[in-house]
Amino acid sequence: MSSRRHRSAKVPRGGSLRGLSFRQRLMWLFLLSVMSISLTFSQVGFIGVSLPHAGSFYVVSLLVPMTLAALTLGVGGGVFIGLLCGVAQFVHASVLPLDVFEMGMVHAAPTIAIFLIAGLLLGVLLSWLQAARLTGWKRLVGFFVVCLLASTCFSALYLLNAVLQSMMEAAEQVYSGVAFTKETADTFVFSRLLAVGRLGEQVLVDAVLMFASCWLADEAMAWVGFDRDARPLRLTFHMGLFVTVLIAFMMITAIGTVAETIREKELTHRKLVEECEYIDVQRVEQERRGALYTQFSLQSSAGSEAAREAFREHFSASTLLKGYEKDVDGIVLIAYGEGRRAQIVATDDSSITVGKALEDQLDAAVIKAISASLADNSLQSAIYETYSSDEDDMFTSQIGYLVAVSSSATGLPNEGDYTGHMGDYLYVMLLPSEMVFADRGEVVRWISQTAFVLMAVVYVLVSRLLGQTVVDPMSRMGEELDAICAGQLNTVVDARGSTEFVNLSTGINTTVEALKEWIAEAERRIEQELETARAIQRSALPSIFPAFPDISEFDLFASMDPAREVGGDFYDYFLIGEDTVAFLIADVSGKGIPASLFMMAAKANLDNYLSSGMDLVDAVKATNKRLCDGNEAEMFVTAWVATLDFKQGKLSFVNAGHNPPLLRHNGRWSWIEQRGGLFMGSFAQAKYHGTELSLSPGDELLLYTDGVNEAFNVDGEQYGNDRLESFLAAHADLGPTELVTALKADVARWSEGAVQSDDITIFAIEYHPSENWFAEL
């Protein structure tokens, strides 16, 4: 259960933009959708590229928005854009086909399935790649491998679809009655497959194009970042404006391409209908003249057979197509008769045999288009085959647009002598798509360039207008607010340009002034409270020296300088009975009020337990246990606690995790390294043990906290133990008061110019029993 949950959490199903809000991701999806539809209907969804020597291939630009969707929006985004691309491609192939490949091999279910599978594959592979968290060149290699796999899969599926569709179309034509031999059918299928192009080049170029889009998008996301709360307003504004202008540009280009395509189809329709009607008018006029000539011949000749011969001699359908050329006017043919068996009587295409039936000379798709055009007088498109022996006896497939017009034959005025009405005349004009859309490329190019210039001007004008009136004032206000938030409360917000900005600036400035007054009042109140706390802490530490003027066996002196108003260091000393003095030094973790409160608790407990006559080790254990109870703040204290029997010179101490003190004996200082246990306040069951020493007359102890040896100078160097040893060696003859004062001054000189980082506490005690101490012993 847990392992399955862990594996699923590794895959970023939402893509690399999953940190964006739903509205922002929806906007990005809308942009990719517009891009997909625009690429399709701008005639650049499939870009044909001719190779220098032989053949051609397609650059499938629709794979770019699919790749971007899969990378940024995850599996769901890749599937959605793949589905959209498939639907758009099918609609385009049905309404505005670009070439034979699109018209003949793009069908609803296969095409949508192919794009859907490619989008799903991209989404899964790119999600897996992002879950792997590769970086650097490994990430780039991963991108290229994924793009190459997806491009290969897409091209393989399209080849399979082309094979199946070509075979089905050939079978349909054979079933429709077209006379196909096996060789002719094979040639037909092969010619259609040539339209697919060279797949090796297609796979490689498409993979490179997809990889480039992945790499650029990945770099852009890394540069921009997608924490919407951290992006500056100016960047957000320009990103939104750029996306809006880009969408408008793509839509204008796509709409312009579709509009120009429709316009040229309408012009072609009108032109072809007019041409067919013109030929029919010429045919009627020719019949009228032939009839008059025949009547004249009947009056002057002996028989009707001579009249018919005269009529046939003067009426010839081929004369109606004088001046028409296939390369200029497309295929023009005139047929006479009924339906598919109508006889071709004239044409400008030398590959079509005059005198044969339509179904014997034209493709089934063309005959079907002729029937549809006759039904509603519309412009129809169809794929037709042209045969050329100059190209290795191969069929060449291309899209043609045709119009078919029928007209009844008039015959002779005198039907008793000659009956000319045997059926209808059929006029067909078929133009290849390159003739129909000869001007479209130039017009679309002009539309695209104009739209680009227009959108660039709009971008500049809008960015300047909104930038000066909204973005710039907001950016300045943001910078001023940042300064205010950083503590620069004297900053004045001065955003102008509109009533709203003036009111907002006034409100902010008023709020800041009120805040300054409140802060000043709070600082005064806090200062008073801290002064009270400082006084309480000062009063809690003994500060009267000499401490015990009636006792001559020892002398002591101590000083505590907190890093803040109140500190966590403390020291203490007090008599236990008539012959023993207890003294200690401690350092609480942390600083400020919390440390001072914990210090008071530690000091009070040690004082109480030691004053009650409890053994030194037991007093430390009891204090540790009390400090551990309810210590939710997890604070602790290090301490060096000792008792001195100043009649006998017996020193007992416990070092609870504190800095080792130093002992001067016979004029030389040395460290007292013995440890008695852990610091107090963290482990209730901690063990402690004591150590005993015998002091000689003139011995002196120096206790300190780490604020001394860890004091920093302006260069970041610590005072250190070595410097402390050198100082003591140079001042071996100083008593407690002079020693503490001199050491404080030396540390202050060392750290001059640097901020005091910790409390500094120093305690010194010197043992000098009376002259008759031997006698007393």
VEXNU-386743 format. One record per residue (C-alpha): chain; z, x, y. Coordinates in steps of 0.25 Angstrom, whole numbers, plus 2048, in hexadecimal, padded with zeros to 3 digits. Example, Ala and Ser with C-alpha at 12.3 -4.5 7.8 and 13.67 -1.06 7.14 Angstrom:
BEGIN
['A' [81F 831 7EE]] ['A' [81D 837 7FC]] 
END
This chain:
BEGIN
['A' [800 800 800]] ['A' [804 80B 80A]] ['A' [7F8 814 806]] ['A' [7EE 809 808]] ['A' [7F4 806 816]] ['A' [7F4 814 819]] ['A' [7E5 816 815]] ['A' [7E1 80A 81D]] ['A' [7E8 80E 829]] ['A' [7E0 81B 829]] ['A' [7D3 814 82C]] ['A' [7D1 811 83B]] ['A' [7CA 804 838]] ['A' [7C9 801 847]] ['A' [7C1 80D 84A]] ['A' [7C4 818 855]] ['A' [7C6 80D 85F]] ['A' [7D1 806 858]] ['A' [7DA 80A 864]] ['A' [7D2 801 86E]] ['A' [7D6 7F3 871]] ['A' [7CF 7E7 86A]] ['A' [7C7 7E4 876]] ['A' [7C2 7F2 878]] ['A' [7BE 7F4 86A]] ['A' [7B6 7E6 86B]] ['A' [7AF 7EB 878]] ['A' [7AB 7F8 870]] ['A' [7A6 7EF 864]] ['A' [79E 7E7 86E]] ['A' [798 7F4 874]] ['A' [794 7F8 866]] ['A' [78E 7EA 863]] ['A' [786 7EA 870]] ['A' [781 7F8 86C]] ['A' [77D 7F4 85E]] ['A' [775 7E8 863]] ['A' [76F 7EF 86F]] ['A' [76A 7FB 866]] ['A' [764 7F1 85D]] ['A' [75D 7E8 868]] ['A' [759 7F4 870]] ['A' [750 7F8 864]] ['A' [758 805 862]] ['A' [761 800 856]] ['A' [756 808 84D]] ['A' [74F 813 855]] ['A' [743 818 84E]] ['A' [740 827 84F]] ['A' [733 82D 84B]] ['A' [733 83A 844]] ['A' [72A 845 849]] ['A' [722 847 83C]] ['A' [724 83A 834]] ['A' [72C 82E 832]] ['A' [737 828 83B]] ['A' [745 823 83A]] ['A' [74F 81A 841]] ['A' [75B 81D 849]] ['A' [765 812 847]] ['A' [76C 811 854]] ['A' [774 805 84F]] ['A' [77D 80E 847]] ['A' [783 814 854]] ['A' [78B 807 858]] ['A' [78E 805 849]] ['A' [794 813 849]] ['A' [79C 812 856]] ['A' [7A2 805 851]] ['A' [7A6 80A 844]] ['A' [7AC 817 84B]] ['A' [7B4 80F 856]] ['A' [7B6 802 850]] ['A' [7B8 805 841]] ['A' [7B2 7FE 835]] ['A' [7B2 7F0 83C]] ['A' [7AA 7F5 848]] ['A' [7A0 7FC 83F]] ['A' [79E 7F0 836]] ['A' [79C 7E6 843]] ['A' [792 7EF 84A]] ['A' [78B 7F2 83D]] ['A' [78A 7E2 83B]] ['A' [785 7E1 849]] ['A' [77B 7EB 848]] ['A' [775 7E5 83B]] ['A' [774 7D7 842]] ['A' [76E 7DD 84F]] ['A' [764 7E5 847]] ['A' [760 7D9 83F]] ['A' [75F 7D0 84B]] ['A' [756 7DB 852]] ['A' [74D 7DD 846]] ['A' [74B 7CE 845]] ['A' [748 7CB 854]] ['A' [744 7D8 85A]] ['A' [740 7E2 84F]] ['A' [73E 7F0 853]] ['A' [735 7F5 847]] ['A' [731 7F2 839]] ['A' [73D 7F8 834]] ['A' [746 7EE 83C]] ['A' [73D 7E2 839]] ['A' [73A 7E4 82B]] ['A' [747 7E9 825]] ['A' [752 7E4 82E]] ['A' [758 7D7 828]] ['A' [765 7D0 82A]] ['A' [76E 7D3 81E]] ['A' [769 7E1 81A]] ['A' [769 7E6 829]] ['A' [777 7E0 82C]] ['A' [77C 7E6 81F]] ['A' [777 7F4 822]] ['A' [77D 7F5 830]] ['A' [78A 7EE 82B]] ['A' [78C 7F8 81F]] ['A' [789 804 829]] ['A' [793 7FF 833]] ['A' [79D 7FD 828]] ['A' [79B 80B 822]] ['A' [79C 811 830]] ['A' [7A9 80A 833]] ['A' [7AF 80E 825]] ['A' [7AB 81D 826]] ['A' [7AE 81F 835]] ['A' [7BC 818 833]] ['A' [7BF 822 827]] ['A' [7BA 82E 82F]] ['A' [7C4 82A 83B]] ['A' [7CF 828 831]] ['A' [7CD 836 82C]] ['A' [7D0 83B 83A]] ['A' [7C6 846 83A]] ['A' [7C5 84F 846]] ['A' [7BB 859 84C]] ['A' [7AE 85C 844]] ['A' [7B4 855 837]] ['A' [7B4 848 83F]] ['A' [7A5 84B 844]] ['A' [7A1 84E 836]] ['A' [7A7 841 831]] ['A' [7A0 839 83B]] ['A' [793 83F 837]] ['A' [795 83D 829]] ['A' [799 82E 82B]] ['A' [78D 82C 834]] ['A' [783 832 82A]] ['A' [789 82A 81E]] ['A' [787 81D 827]] ['A' [779 820 82B]] ['A' [775 823 81D]] ['A' [77B 816 818]] ['A' [774 80E 823]] ['A' [766 815 821]] ['A' [767 813 812]] ['A' [76A 804 813]] ['A' [75F 802 81D]] ['A' [755 809 813]] ['A' [75A 801 808]] ['A' [758 7F4 811]] ['A' [74A 7F9 815]] ['A' [746 7FB 806]] ['A' [74B 7ED 802]] ['A' [745 7E6 80E]] ['A' [737 7ED 80C]] ['A' [736 7E9 7FE]] ['A' [73A 7DB 801]] ['A' [730 7DA 80C]] ['A' [725 7E0 803]] ['A' [729 7D6 7F8]] ['A' [729 7CA 802]] ['A' [71B 7CE 807]] ['A' [716 7CF 7F8]] ['A' [71C 7C1 7F5]] ['A' [715 7BC 802]] ['A' [708 7BF 7FC]] ['A' [705 7CC 803]] ['A' [6FC 7D4 7F9]] ['A' [705 7E0 7F6]] ['A' [702 7EA 7EC]] ['A' [70D 7F3 7E7]] ['A' [708 7FF 7EF]] ['A' [707 7F6 7FB]] ['A' [715 7F1 7F9]] ['A' [71B 7FF 7F8]] ['A' [713 803 804]] ['A' [718 7F7 80C]] ['A' [727 7FA 808]] ['A' [725 809 80B]] ['A' [71F 806 818]] ['A' [72B 7FE 81C]] ['A' [735 808 817]] ['A' [72E 812 820]] ['A' [734 80A 82C]] ['A' [742 80E 828]] ['A' [73F 81C 82C]] ['A' [744 829 827]] ['A' [753 827 823]] ['A' [757 835 822]] ['A' [755 837 831]] ['A' [75A 829 834]] ['A' [767 82C 82C]] ['A' [769 83A 833]] ['A' [766 835 841]] ['A' [76F 828 840]] ['A' [77A 831 83B]] ['A' [779 83A 847]] ['A' [779 82E 850]] ['A' [785 828 84A]] ['A' [78C 835 84A]] ['A' [789 837 858]] ['A' [78F 82A 85C]] ['A' [79B 82C 854]] ['A' [79E 83A 85A]] ['A' [79C 835 868]] ['A' [7A4 828 866]] ['A' [7AF 831 860]] ['A' [7AF 83B 86B]] ['A' [7AF 830 876]] ['A' [7BB 829 86F]] ['A' [7C3 836 86F]] ['A' [7BF 839 87D]] ['A' [7C2 82B 883]] ['A' [7CE 827 87A]] ['A' [7D1 819 877]] ['A' [7DF 817 87B]] ['A' [7DC 80C 885]] ['A' [7EA 80E 88C]] ['A' [7E7 81D 88F]] ['A' [7D8 81C 894]] ['A' [7D6 81D 8A3]] ['A' [7D1 811 8AA]] ['A' [7C5 818 8AF]] ['A' [7C0 81C 8A1]] ['A' [7C3 80E 89B]] ['A' [7BB 808 8A7]] ['A' [7AF 812 8A5]] ['A' [7AF 80F 896]] ['A' [7AF 800 898]] ['A' [7A4 801 8A2]] ['A' [79B 80A 89A]] ['A' [79C 801 88E]] ['A' [799 7F5 896]] ['A' [78C 7FC 89C]] ['A' [788 801 88F]] ['A' [789 7F3 889]] ['A' [781 7EE 894]] ['A' [776 7F9 893]] ['A' [774 7F7 884]] ['A' [773 7E8 886]] ['A' [769 7E9 891]] ['A' [761 7F2 889]] ['A' [762 7E9 87C]] ['A' [75F 7DD 884]] ['A' [753 7E3 88B]] ['A' [74D 7E8 87E]] ['A' [74E 7DA 878]] ['A' [749 7D4 885]] ['A' [73D 7DD 885]] ['A' [73A 7DB 877]] ['A' [73A 7CC 878]] ['A' [731 7CD 885]] ['A' [727 7D6 87E]] ['A' [727 7CD 872]] ['A' [724 7C1 87B]] ['A' [719 7C8 882]] ['A' [713 7CC 875]] ['A' [714 7BE 870]] ['A' [70D 7B9 87C]] ['A' [702 7C3 87C]] ['A' [6FF 7C1 86D]] ['A' [6FE 7B2 86F]] ['A' [6F5 7B4 87B]] ['A' [6EC 7BD 873]] ['A' [6EB 7B4 867]] ['A' [6E8 7A8 870]] ['A' [6DE 7B1 878]] ['A' [6D7 7B4 86B]] ['A' [6D7 7A6 867]] ['A' [6D1 7A2 874]] ['A' [6C6 7AC 872]] ['A' [6C4 7A7 864]] ['A' [6C2 799 869]] ['A' [6B9 79D 874]] ['A' [6B1 7A5 869]] ['A' [6B0 799 860]] ['A' [6AB 790 86C]] ['A' [6A0 79A 86F]] ['A' [69D 79B 860]] ['A' [69C 78C 85F]] ['A' [693 78A 86B]] ['A' [68A 795 866]] ['A' [68A 78E 858]] ['A' [686 781 85F]] ['A' [67B 788 866]] ['A' [677 78E 859]] ['A' [677 781 852]] ['A' [66D 77B 85C]] ['A' [664 786 85A]] ['A' [665 789 84B]] ['A' [662 781 83F]] ['A' [66F 781 837]] ['A' [67E 782 838]] ['A' [67F 78E 830]] ['A' [678 796 83B]] ['A' [682 790 845]] ['A' [68E 795 83C]] ['A' [688 7A3 83B]] ['A' [686 7A3 84A]] ['A' [695 79E 84C]] ['A' [69A 7A9 843]] ['A' [692 7B3 84A]] ['A' [697 7B0 858]] ['A' [6A6 7AD 853]] ['A' [6AD 7B9 84E]] ['A' [6BC 7BA 84E]] ['A' [6BC 7C9 84F]] ['A' [6B6 7C8 85D]] ['A' [6C3 7C2 862]] ['A' [6CB 7CF 85F]] ['A' [6C1 7D8 867]] ['A' [6CA 7E1 870]] ['A' [6D6 7E0 867]] ['A' [6DC 7ED 861]] ['A' [6E7 7EE 857]] ['A' [6ED 7FA 85E]] ['A' [6EE 7F2 86B]] ['A' [6EF 7E3 868]] ['A' [6F5 7E4 85A]] ['A' [6EF 7DD 84E]] ['A' [6E7 7D0 852]] ['A' [6E1 7C8 847]] ['A' [6DA 7BA 846]] ['A' [6DB 7B2 83A]] ['A' [6D4 7A5 836]] ['A' [6D9 79B 82C]] ['A' [6E6 795 827]] ['A' [6F3 79C 824]] ['A' [6F5 7A9 81D]] ['A' [6E7 7A9 818]] ['A' [6E1 7A8 825]] ['A' [6D5 7B2 826]] ['A' [6D5 7BE 830]] ['A' [6C9 7BD 838]] ['A' [6CB 7C8 842]] ['A' [6D6 7D3 845]] ['A' [6D7 7E0 84D]] ['A' [6DE 7E7 841]] ['A' [6D5 7EF 839]] ['A' [6DF 7EE 82D]] ['A' [6DE 7DF 82C]] ['A' [6D2 7DA 824]] ['A' [6CA 7CF 82B]] ['A' [6C7 7C3 822]] ['A' [6D3 7C4 81A]] ['A' [6DF 7BA 81A]] ['A' [6EB 7BD 822]] ['A' [6F5 7BE 816]] ['A' [6EC 7C9 810]] ['A' [6EC 7D2 81D]] ['A' [6F9 7D0 824]] ['A' [708 7D2 81F]] ['A' [710 7C6 81B]] ['A' [71A 7C9 827]] ['A' [70E 7C8 830]] ['A' [709 7BB 82A]] ['A' [717 7B5 82B]] ['A' [717 7B9 83A]] ['A' [70A 7B3 83C]] ['A' [70F 7A5 836]] ['A' [71B 7A6 83F]] ['A' [713 7A9 84B]] ['A' [70A 79D 849]] ['A' [715 794 847]] ['A' [71C 796 854]] ['A' [712 79F 85C]] ['A' [71D 7AA 85C]] ['A' [71C 7B9 85C]] ['A' [71F 7BE 84E]] ['A' [723 7CC 849]] ['A' [720 7D1 83B]] ['A' [71F 7DF 834]] ['A' [710 7E2 830]] ['A' [70A 7ED 828]] ['A' [6FE 7F5 82E]] ['A' [6F7 7FE 824]] ['A' [6F1 80B 828]] ['A' [6EA 815 81F]] ['A' [6ED 820 82A]] ['A' [6FB 820 825]] ['A' [6FA 823 816]] ['A' [6F6 814 814]] ['A' [703 80F 818]] ['A' [708 802 81E]] ['A' [70E 802 82B]] ['A' [718 7F7 82F]] ['A' [71B 7F2 83D]] ['A' [720 7E6 844]] ['A' [715 7DD 84A]] ['A' [717 7D1 854]] ['A' [70C 7C7 852]] ['A' [707 7B9 857]] ['A' [6FE 7B0 850]] ['A' [6F6 7A5 856]] ['A' [6EE 79B 84F]] ['A' [6E2 792 854]] ['A' [6D9 788 84E]] ['A' [6CA 78B 84D]] ['A' [6C1 782 855]] ['A' [6B4 783 84C]] ['A' [6A7 77D 852]] ['A' [6A6 771 85A]] ['A' [69C 76B 850]] ['A' [6A4 76B 843]] ['A' [699 764 83C]] ['A' [691 770 83D]] ['A' [69B 77B 83B]] ['A' [6AA 77A 838]] ['A' [6B2 786 83E]] ['A' [6C0 781 83C]] ['A' [6C5 787 82F]] ['A' [6D4 78B 834]] ['A' [6DC 791 83F]] ['A' [6DA 79F 846]] ['A' [6E6 7A8 846]] ['A' [6E8 7B3 850]] ['A' [6F3 7BD 84D]] ['A' [6F7 7C9 856]] ['A' [701 7D3 851]] ['A' [706 7DE 85A]] ['A' [70F 7E9 854]] ['A' [71D 7EA 85A]] ['A' [71A 7F7 862]] ['A' [70F 7F0 869]] ['A' [718 7E4 86C]] ['A' [723 7EC 871]] ['A' [71B 7F8 877]] ['A' [722 7F6 885]] ['A' [730 7F3 880]] ['A' [735 801 87F]] ['A' [732 805 88D]] ['A' [738 7F8 892]] ['A' [745 7F9 88A]] ['A' [745 808 88F]] ['A' [744 803 89D]] ['A' [74F 7F8 89B]] ['A' [758 803 895]] ['A' [757 80D 8A0]] ['A' [759 802 8AA]] ['A' [765 7FC 8A3]] ['A' [76A 80B 8A2]] ['A' [769 80D 8B1]] ['A' [76E 800 8B4]] ['A' [77A 801 8AB]] ['A' [77D 80F 8B1]] ['A' [77C 80A 8BF]] ['A' [786 7FF 8BB]] ['A' [78F 808 8B4]] ['A' [790 811 8C0]] ['A' [791 806 8CA]] ['A' [79C 7FE 8C2]] ['A' [7A4 80B 8BF]] ['A' [7A4 80F 8CE]] ['A' [7A7 801 8D3]] ['A' [7B2 7FE 8C9]] ['A' [7B6 80C 8C9]] ['A' [7B9 80D 8D8]] ['A' [7BF 7FF 8D9]] ['A' [7C7 7FE 8CC]] ['A' [7C7 80B 8C3]] ['A' [7CA 815 8CE]] ['A' [7D5 80D 8D4]] ['A' [7DB 80A 8C6]] ['A' [7DA 819 8C2]] ['A' [7E0 81E 8CF]] ['A' [7EB 813 8CD]] ['A' [7ED 818 8BF]] ['A' [7EF 826 8C3]] ['A' [7F9 822 8CE]] ['A' [800 81A 8C3]] ['A' [800 826 8BA]] ['A' [807 82E 8C5]] ['A' [811 823 8C7]] ['A' [814 822 8B9]] ['A' [816 832 8B8]] ['A' [821 830 8C3]] ['A' [819 833 8CF]] ['A' [81F 826 8D6]] ['A' [81A 82A 8E4]] ['A' [80B 828 8E0]] ['A' [805 81C 8E7]] ['A' [7FB 813 8E1]] ['A' [7EF 811 8EA]] ['A' [7E4 809 8E3]] ['A' [7DB 802 8EC]] ['A' [7CE 7FB 8EC]] ['A' [7D2 7ED 8E9]] ['A' [7DE 7E3 8EC]] ['A' [7E2 7E4 8DE]] ['A' [7E4 7F3 8DE]] ['A' [7EB 7F3 8EB]] ['A' [7F5 7E9 8E6]] ['A' [7F7 7F1 8D9]] ['A' [7F9 7FE 8E1]] ['A' [803 7F7 8EA]] ['A' [80A 7F1 8DE]] ['A' [80B 7FF 8D7]] ['A' [810 806 8E3]] ['A' [81B 7FB 8E5]] ['A' [81F 7FC 8D7]] ['A' [820 80B 8D8]] ['A' [828 80B 8E4]] ['A' [832 801 8DD]] ['A' [832 80A 8D1]] ['A' [835 816 8DA]] ['A' [841 80F 8E0]] ['A' [846 80A 8D2]] ['A' [844 818 8CD]] ['A' [84C 81E 8D8]] ['A' [857 814 8D6]] ['A' [857 817 8C7]] ['A' [858 826 8CA]] ['A' [863 824 8D3]] ['A' [86A 81B 8C9]] ['A' [867 825 8BD]] ['A' [86C 831 8C6]] ['A' [879 82A 8C8]] ['A' [87A 827 8B9]] ['A' [877 835 8B5]] ['A' [880 83B 8BF]] ['A' [88B 832 8B9]] ['A' [887 837 8AB]] ['A' [887 845 8B0]] ['A' [895 844 8B6]] ['A' [89A 83E 8A9]] ['A' [894 849 8A1]] ['A' [89A 853 8AA]] ['A' [8A7 84D 8A9]] ['A' [8A6 84D 89A]] ['A' [8A4 85C 89A]] ['A' [8B0 865 89E]] ['A' [8AD 86C 8AA]] ['A' [8BA 872 8AF]] ['A' [8BB 881 8AE]] ['A' [8C3 888 8AB]] ['A' [8C5 87E 8A0]] ['A' [8D3 882 89C]] ['A' [8DA 88A 8A7]] ['A' [8E7 88B 89F]] ['A' [8E1 891 893]] ['A' [8DD 8A0 894]] ['A' [8D8 8A2 886]] ['A' [8CA 89D 889]] ['A' [8C0 89A 894]] ['A' [8B4 891 894]] ['A' [8A9 88C 89D]] ['A' [89E 882 89A]] ['A' [892 87C 8A2]] ['A' [888 871 89F]] ['A' [87B 86F 8A7]] ['A' [873 862 8A2]] ['A' [864 863 8A2]] ['A' [864 854 8A7]] ['A' [86F 84C 8AF]] ['A' [877 84C 8A2]] ['A' [876 854 896]] ['A' [879 855 887]] ['A' [880 862 887]] ['A' [88F 863 888]] ['A' [89B 86C 886]] ['A' [8AA 869 885]] ['A' [8B7 871 883]] ['A' [8C6 86C 881]] ['A' [8D3 870 87B]] ['A' [8D8 86C 86E]] ['A' [8E6 86F 86D]] ['A' [8ED 87A 874]] ['A' [8E5 886 86E]] ['A' [8D7 881 86B]] ['A' [8CB 87E 875]] ['A' [8BF 876 870]] ['A' [8B1 878 876]] ['A' [8A3 874 873]] ['A' [895 874 878]] ['A' [88A 86A 874]] ['A' [87C 865 876]] ['A' [877 857 874]] ['A' [868 855 870]] ['A' [860 84F 87C]] ['A' [864 84E 88B]] ['A' [868 844 895]] ['A' [871 838 894]] ['A' [86F 836 885]] ['A' [873 844 882]] ['A' [87F 843 88C]] ['A' [884 837 885]] ['A' [883 83D 877]] ['A' [88A 84A 87D]] ['A' [896 841 882]] ['A' [897 83B 874]] ['A' [897 849 86D]] ['A' [8A0 84F 877]] ['A' [8AA 844 876]] ['A' [8AA 844 866]] ['A' [8AC 853 866]] ['A' [8B7 853 870]] ['A' [8BF 848 869]] ['A' [8BE 84E 85B]] ['A' [8C2 85C 860]] ['A' [8CD 857 869]] ['A' [8D3 84F 85D]] ['A' [8D5 85C 856]] ['A' [8CA 85A 84B]] ['A' [8C5 866 845]] ['A' [8B9 86C 84C]] ['A' [8AF 86A 840]] ['A' [8B4 85C 83E]] ['A' [8B3 858 84D]] ['A' [8A4 85D 84D]] ['A' [8A1 855 840]] ['A' [8A8 848 846]] ['A' [8A1 84A 853]] ['A' [893 84B 84B]] ['A' [896 83E 843]] ['A' [89A 836 850]] ['A' [88D 83B 857]] ['A' [884 837 84B]] ['A' [88A 829 84B]] ['A' [880 820 853]] ['A' [877 82B 858]] ['A' [86B 823 859]] ['A' [865 82D 863]] ['A' [866 838 859]] ['A' [86C 842 863]] ['A' [874 84E 85F]] ['A' [87D 859 865]] ['A' [87F 867 862]] ['A' [88C 86D 864]] ['A' [895 87A 863]] ['A' [8A3 875 862]] ['A' [8AF 87F 861]] ['A' [8BE 880 862]] ['A' [8C5 88D 867]] ['A' [8D4 890 863]] ['A' [8D6 899 870]] ['A' [8E3 89E 86B]] ['A' [8DE 8A4 85E]] ['A' [8CF 8A6 862]] ['A' [8CA 89D 857]] ['A' [8BC 896 85A]] ['A' [8B8 88B 851]] ['A' [8AA 885 853]] ['A' [89F 87C 84E]] ['A' [890 87D 852]] ['A' [88A 870 850]] ['A' [87B 874 852]] ['A' [87D 87B 860]] ['A' [878 887 866]] ['A' [880 893 861]] ['A' [88A 898 86B]] ['A' [88D 8A7 86F]] ['A' [89A 8AF 86E]] ['A' [89D 8BB 876]] ['A' [8A6 8C4 86E]] ['A' [8A9 8D2 872]] ['A' [8A0 8D1 87E]] ['A' [894 8CD 875]] ['A' [88D 8BF 873]] ['A' [889 8BA 866]] ['A' [885 8AD 860]] ['A' [88E 8A4 858]] ['A' [884 89F 84E]] ['A' [88D 897 845]] ['A' [888 888 843]] ['A' [891 87D 83F]] ['A' [887 872 83C]] ['A' [87D 868 842]] ['A' [87C 862 850]] ['A' [884 855 851]] ['A' [87F 847 852]] ['A' [874 847 847]] ['A' [87A 848 839]] ['A' [888 841 837]] ['A' [88A 849 82A]] ['A' [887 857 830]] ['A' [891 862 82C]] ['A' [898 86C 836]] ['A' [8A0 878 834]] ['A' [8A8 881 83E]] ['A' [8A9 890 840]] ['A' [8B5 898 845]] ['A' [8B5 8A4 84E]] ['A' [8C0 8AD 854]] ['A' [8BE 8B0 862]] ['A' [8C3 8BD 869]] ['A' [8C8 8BF 877]] ['A' [8BC 8BF 880]] ['A' [8B2 8B7 877]] ['A' [8AA 8AD 87E]] ['A' [8A1 8A2 879]] ['A' [894 89C 87F]] ['A' [890 88E 87B]] ['A' [883 888 881]] ['A' [878 87E 87E]] ['A' [86A 880 87C]] ['A' [867 87D 88A]] ['A' [86A 88C 88C]] ['A' [862 893 882]] ['A' [857 889 883]] ['A' [855 889 892]] ['A' [847 88B 896]] ['A' [841 892 8A2]] ['A' [834 88E 8AA]] ['A' [82C 896 89F]] ['A' [831 88E 894]] ['A' [83A 899 88E]] ['A' [848 896 888]] ['A' [854 89E 88D]] ['A' [857 8A1 87E]] ['A' [862 8A7 876]] ['A' [85E 8B5 879]] ['A' [85F 8B3 888]] ['A' [86D 8AD 886]] ['A' [871 8B9 87E]] ['A' [86C 8C2 889]] ['A' [873 8BB 893]] ['A' [881 8BB 88C]] ['A' [87F 8CA 889]] ['A' [87E 8CC 898]] ['A' [88A 8C3 89B]] ['A' [894 8C7 890]] ['A' [8A0 8C8 899]] ['A' [89F 8BA 8A0]] ['A' [8AA 8AF 89E]] ['A' [8A6 8A1 89B]] ['A' [8A4 89C 8A9]] ['A' [89C 8A8 8AD]] ['A' [894 8A8 8A0]] ['A' [890 899 8A1]] ['A' [88D 89A 8AF]] ['A' [884 8A7 8AE]] ['A' [87D 8A1 8A1]] ['A' [87A 894 8A9]] ['A' [874 89C 8B4]] ['A' [86C 8A5 8AB]] ['A' [866 899 8A4]] ['A' [863 892 8B1]] ['A' [85B 89F 8B6]] ['A' [853 89F 8A9]] ['A' [84F 890 8AA]] ['A' [84D 890 8B9]] ['A' [841 887 8BD]] ['A' [841 880 8AF]] ['A' [847 873 8AC]] ['A' [854 873 8A5]] ['A' [851 86E 897]] ['A' [85E 86C 891]] ['A' [86D 86B 894]] ['A' [874 879 896]] ['A' [882 87A 892]] ['A' [88A 887 890]] ['A' [899 889 88C]] ['A' [8A0 896 88B]] ['A' [8AF 899 886]] ['A' [8B6 8A6 887]] ['A' [8C2 8AA 87E]] ['A' [8CD 8B3 884]] ['A' [8DA 8B1 87F]] ['A' [8E7 8B5 886]] ['A' [8EC 8C4 884]] ['A' [8F7 8C0 87B]] ['A' [8EF 8B8 871]] ['A' [8F2 8C2 866]] ['A' [901 8BF 869]] ['A' [8FE 8B0 869]] ['A' [8F7 8B2 85C]] 
END
